Amino acid sequence: MLPSFDLAAKTLRLLADVSISGRHVGRLTETIGAELVATRDARAEAHRLRDLEAQVPNAPCVVAVEIDGGRYQRRAEGLGCGVRDPHWREDKVACLVTLTSATHDLAPQPEPPACFLDRTHVANMTACSNACAPAIPGESPESKSAPEPDVIAWQPERVVRTCVATTRDSEAFGRLVGAEANARNFEAASRRAFVSDGQAYNWSIQKRWFGEYVAVLDFIHVLGYVWQATRASGGTDAEQWSRYVRWMRGCWQGRVSEVLVEMDREQERIGQPPEDAEDTDVRVVLSRARGYLRNNVDRMKYPEYRKAGLPVTSSWVESLIKEINYRVKGTEKFWNEQGAECVLAVRAAVLSDDERLTKHLAARPGSPFQRRTAA
């Protein structure tokens, strides 16, 4: 629950009158994490062999699997005490949620949410500074507060969340997520969605393990690429904003082909990027946005997703990654491979709504709740 072993040790002394060192807390955490990893891997192997049975008897109505990646710092192993060869690595995170939502005959909310039409808010969402946002006449960006969140009646609500987090490659990660979905009886759901950004390995996982799920491209990433493309196309601030609103609304309403036609026209006007162009070149920026939309056009049928009561953003996994990062990411946190894998397993168990860590601790050898037979 806490961001470091030392802080956990201090909290134990203050709240539980248990005096052990932070290093001891770390060893205990790694031991329990290794047990969770072994249990998780055994379940994934059973799933691969088609021997894994659903551990949840009830069939959920609506489910979603969302995946993304976080960041943590690795250090070289076997070189003694201290940090050697520090480097950033990616941890892979999956959020599996059961949902409640209604279906609709017509796509609800044909117009985009108001927050997507707020200039300063859009600039912040797309990692732009307020300085690069189009100026609003008579109002400075710094003085404008974030808009109130929209009340969206059709948006599905989360019921139960479980998590998978690992340092392993995408093939192993996909197997772990597939096993978790199988154990939670996701295959019995009548409506299923797989939501992610445009990373190629994410959709390889979807095709391999979740081929029957509705593939949904996270709309916030689409919004970001549209924002970059409209600014790269040039013009006055008013022209850029008008172009952004038109393109973003077209994507929200499922008219991606029309947006691509306009983007192609803008690319012809400013020219194709040369081979030696830098990433910040406006021709490269526009070309990259066009490629992103064109490669994912089949996953951008947002009116259909809203009619089916499915999520259109990966906000749940984005929020989960922040909760994972709270424990593993920091300027002074460096992990070896085993330590990172173990603490990620513990953190994922803590953040799951099914109390799996509590159940594991109650059932493991040495627990005061474990029944022992007489010798």
N, C-alpha and C positions, 0 to 999 in steps of 0.2 A: 504493500500500500504506500510505502514511503520511498523517497527518491534515492536513498543510500542505505547501506548496511550500518554505517556508524550512527545515522539518525535513528534507525530502528533499534539499535542497542540502547541509545539514550532514552528512547520512548519506553522500552521494556523496563528500564530502571525506574523511571518516573511513575509509570502507570501500573506496572505489574510487580514491582519490587523483585525483578529478576535481573541479576547482575552478570551479564556475559559480554564479551567483546564484540565489536563489529565484525572482526574476522571470523569469530565463531558463528555469528548470524549468517555470514556469507557461506560458510561451509555447510551449515544446515540447509540453507536455501538451495545450494547446488545439489545436495543429496536428494532433497525432495523434488527438485526440478528434473534430475536424472530419472527418478521414478516415473514422473509424469511423461517424460519423453519416451521412456520404454513402453509405457501403456499406450501412448498415442501411436507409436510406430507399429506396435503389435496389432492395433486396430486397423491401421492403414494396410498392413500386409494381409489381414483377413479380408479386407475389402477388395484387395487386388485378386485374391483367390476366390472371391464371391462367397465367402463364408461369414460375412458380417451381417448380423440381423439388426433391424431397427430397434433401438433402445427406448423409443418413445412410441407407445401404442396408438395414440391419437393421430389421425391424419390432419395436418394443418391445411388451412384453406389457401393462404397466400404465403409464399416464402421468397426471400431474396438472398443471393450470395454476392457480396461486394469484396473486391480485392484491390490492394494497392501496396506500395512499398514505402518504408521509412528509412531512416539513416542512423547508423551508430558507428563508433570508432573501434577499429580492431588494432591489436598490437601483435607483433611477432612472438611466436612461442619458442620455448627452449633456449632463451638467451639470458636467463637469470632474472633477478629483480629489476623493477623499473620498466619503463615503456620503451620498446625498441620498434622502429619502423611503424609508427602510427599511420593509419590510413582509414578513410571512410569506406564503409561497406553498406549494402542494402539489406535490410530485413524485410521479409514478405509477410503481410498481414491479411487475414480474411475475416470478414464480419458476416456471420450467418444469422439471419433474423426471420422469425415468424411474424406475420403482419395481419392486421385487420384492415379491410378496405372494401368499398362497394364498386360494382361495375356500372357503366353508363351506356346508354344507347348512342349518345353523341359525346364527342370529346369535351370534357369540362374545361373551363378556363381557356378559351381560344386565344385570349390576349396574354402576353407574358406577364409575370408578376411585376409589381411596381418597382421592386428593388433592382430589377434588371434594366429599368429605364431611368435610374438615378445615376448621373454622370460620375459623381465622386465615389459612390459605392461600387460602381462597375470598375473604376480605376483601381480601387483597393482590392477587389476580388481578383483582378487579373495581374496583381503584383506590380502595378504601376504606382508611382508616387503621385501625390496630388498635383505636383507641378506639371505632369504630362497629361493630365486630364483636360479636356476642352473647357475653356473658361465659361462660366455662367454669367451673363450680363448682370451687373449690380450685386454680385455675390461672390465672395472669395471662397475657394474650396475648403480652406481651413476652418471657416466659420460654419460650414454645413455639417450637421450631425448625420449619423447613419439613419436610414429610414426605418420606420417601424416594420417588423416582419409581417408579411401578408398572412391572413387567415385563409388557408387553402383547404376547402372542405373535402376535395377529392383525394388529398394526399394520404397515402397509407400510414397507419400508426404502428409503431414497434410494439411487439408483445414480449418476446424472449430473444435475447442475444447470446450467442456463444462465439468464441474467438479461436483463431489459429494463428500462431506467430512462429516464424522459424528463420534461420539463417541459410537454409539449404537452397538448392537450385530450384528452378521453376518446375522441373519434372517431379521432384520429391514433394514440393509444395502442393502441386495439383493433386497428388495422391492423398496427401493429408487432408486437404479441403474436401475432396470427394468422399473420404471416409467419414468425416464429421457430418456432412450432409446426409449420408446414408444412415448413420446412427440416429440422426434426428428425424428420420422418416420423411425427408423432403421429397422423395420420389412420389409419395402419395398425394402431394398437394396438387390442386387443380390449376393453380396459377403460380408460375415460377419465373423469376427474373435473375439474370446475371448482369451485374452492373460494374463497369470499370472505365478507366480512361483508355486512350488509344495505343498503349504499349502492346507490341506484337505478342509477347509471351503471355499476356493476360488472355488474349483471345485463343491462343493455342490451348491453354488450360480449359477455356470454355468449350472448345470443340472436342477435346479429349474426354472431359469428365462431366460436362454440363450441356451436351449437345441438344437436349430437348428443352432447355430453358430459353426464354426470350432474351436475346442479347441487346443490352441497352448501353449506349455510350453516354457517359456522364455529361450532362448538359453544361455544367460549369466550365469544363474544359473546352467545349464548343464555343461558349461565350467568350472565353479568353482568346481563342484563335481568331474569332470574328473581330474582336476588338483590335488585335494586332494588325489584322489584314486591312481594316478600314483606315487605320492611321497610316499604314504603309502606302495606301493608295493616294495620299496627299489631299490637297485642297484646304479650304478654310476650316476653322473649328466647327462652324455650323454645318458645312458640307460633310465633314467626317462624322459628326454625331448623327445626322440624318441617314447617312449610309449605314452606320452601325445599327441603328434602330430598324432599318428596313431588312438588313441581312439577319439580325438576331431574331426578329419576328418571323421571318421566313423559315428559319430553322425550327423555331418553337412550333410553328404550324405545319411542319412536315414538308415544306416546299424547298428542300435542299437543292434540288436540281436547278431551280431558278436562281438561287444564290450562287451556285457554281458558275452559271452562265455569266452573271455579272462580274464575278471574280476573274473569270477567264478574259473578259473584255478589259478589265483594269490591268491585267498582266500584259496583255498585248500593248496597251497604251504606254506603260512604264518600261516594258522590255523584259526579256528573260534574263535571269542572273547568269553572269559568266562563271566559269569553273573556279576561278580564284577569288570569287566574291566572299566577303566576310559574312558571318551569321547575322550581323546587324544591318546589312544592306537591305533596303526596303524591298528590292526585288526578291531577295531570298526569303524575307519575312512573308511576303504575299504568296510566294510559291509554296512555302511550307504549310501555310494555312489551307491553301487549295488542296494540297496532297492529303492533309489530315481529314478534311471533310469528304473528299472523294474516296479515300480508303475505308471510311466508316459510314458511308451513306446508308447501308442496309441496317445500321444499328441506330438510326436517328429518326425512327417513326414515332415521334413523341405524341401525336394525337392518339395513336392506337394504344400506347402505353397508358396514357391518362384514362382512356375509356376502360381499360382492363384493371384500373386501380393499382398499377405498378409504379415503383419509384422511377424517377427520371434523373436523379443525381446520386452520386456515391458519397453523400454527406455522412452516412453512418460509419463507413470505414475511415473516412477522413478524420472524423472525431475520434475514432478508436486509435488511430495512429498517434494522435496527440497524447492520448492516455498511455500508450506504449512508450512513446518517447520520454514521457515524464520520468520513467524509471531507467531507461537504458541510454538516453542521449544526453550528452553534456560535454563541456569543454575539458573536463578533467576525468571523464569516464572512458576507460579503455578496456576492452574485453578480449579474452582469447576465445576460440571457437566454442569450446565446451561450456565455458562460463556464460557466454551470450545465449547459447541454445537453452541452457537450463533456466536462466532467469526469464527468458522470453516465455518458456512454458509455464512458469509459475505466474507471471504477470497475466498471461492469457487466461489461466484458470481463475485468477482473482476477478478479472473483468467479465467473466461469463456469468450469466444470470441463473445457471442451474446449480450453483453451489458445489461445483465439482471439486474445488480445492478442500472445502470443509469435509466433503464425503471421503476424499482420498486420505486426509489426515486421520479421520475416524476409523478407517479400515486398515491402515498400514500397521505393520508389526511395531510393537512398542506403544501403541495408542492405549490410553486407559479405558477406552470403550471397546477394545478388542477382546472377545471372549477367548480364554485359554482352557484347554483340556488338562486334566490332572495328569501328572507324569505317571 
